[in-house]
Amino acid sequence: MKSTMDIYLFMGAPGSGKGSLAQLCVQELGWKQLSTGNLCRKHISEGTKIGKEIDFFIKSGKLVPDELVTAMVVEWLDQEANDTTPIILDGFPRTRVQAEALDKELGKSERWNLKIINLVIDDEAVVKRLSHRFICKNKECQAIYSLDPDCILLGDNGIVCEVCQEKLCRRKDDKPEAIRERLAIYHKHEDSLLQYYRDKGYRIVDLEAQQPLPETFEDFKRIAGSDTAS
């Protein structure tokens, strides 16, 4: 009998804490994380066939096609699926089309067990959280900090990363007006994506993400432990 592998799909608005929660699962539980953004950058930097195609679309100002992103994810899953260590999908799928494509690929094998975790947080909490977010400029580090933008000084004499001592920066899309635009786009696709999984019979578990991250992590571990026990 083949062993099954749990794939946790973290859904939630930008700033809901998907990436931070995934990092804790990797660090504390020994799980694996797939960030499509990081994987895209890796393919581009290594000049792979997929990376060259992705780079072409990005430089052309076009969206990367769903089928190309899905192919990249499935290739990664095939490479990583050498044990029963749970895997977290962070940032994929983002649309119903991507969800359908992923489901089709996972359906080819009985070893995948997809679980949907929906991180719940209201929009104004997201705006406040992301407008305070600063990131290490070192691409090998990219540690995240929560700082009041009105009370800090960045630059040669300002605040630097505690991990690698590189300067911190603020993403252009982490300004309030840009955050609200991102949330509008997210909500446009969210309902369709959640409805797709409901129609397919998946159990969707809501996880309170407005509370501090350590509490969210403890709640998630209880959910994951309950799933394992059942």
Stockholm file with secondary structure:
# STOCKHOLM 1.0

chainA/1-230         MKSTMDIYLFMGAPGSGKGSLAQLCVQELGWKQLSTGNLCRKHISEGTKIGKEIDFFIKSGKLVPDELVTAMVVEWLDQEANDTTPIILDGFPRTRVQAEALDKELGKSERWNLKIINLVIDDEAVVKRLSHRFICKNKECQAIYSLDPDCILLGDNGIVCEVCQEKLCRRKDDKPEAIRERLAIYHKHEDSLLQYYRDKGYRIVDLEAQQPLPETFEDFKRIAGSDTAS
#=GR chainA/1-230 SS CCCCEEEEEEEECTTSSHHHHHHHHHHHHCCEEEEHHHHHHHHHHHTCHHHHHHHHHHHTTCCCCHHHHHHHHHHHHHHHCSSCCCEEEESCCCSHHHHHHHHHHHTTCTTEEEEEEEEECCHHHHHHHHHTEEEESCTTTCCEEECCTTSCCCSTTSCBCTTTCCBEECCGGGSHHHHHHHHHHHHHHHHHHHHHHHHTTCCEEEEECSSCHHHHHHHHHHHHHHHHHC
#=GC SS_cons         CCCCEEEEEEEECTTSSHHHHHHHHHHHHCCEEEEHHHHHHHHHHHTCHHHHHHHHHHHTTCCCCHHHHHHHHHHHHHHHCSSCCCEEEESCCCSHHHHHHHHHHHTTCTTEEEEEEEEECCHHHHHHHHHTEEEESCTTTCCEEECCTTSCCCSTTSCBCTTTCCBEECCGGGSHHHHHHHHHHHHHHHHHHHHHHHHTTCCEEEEECSSCHHHHHHHHHHHHHHHHHC
//
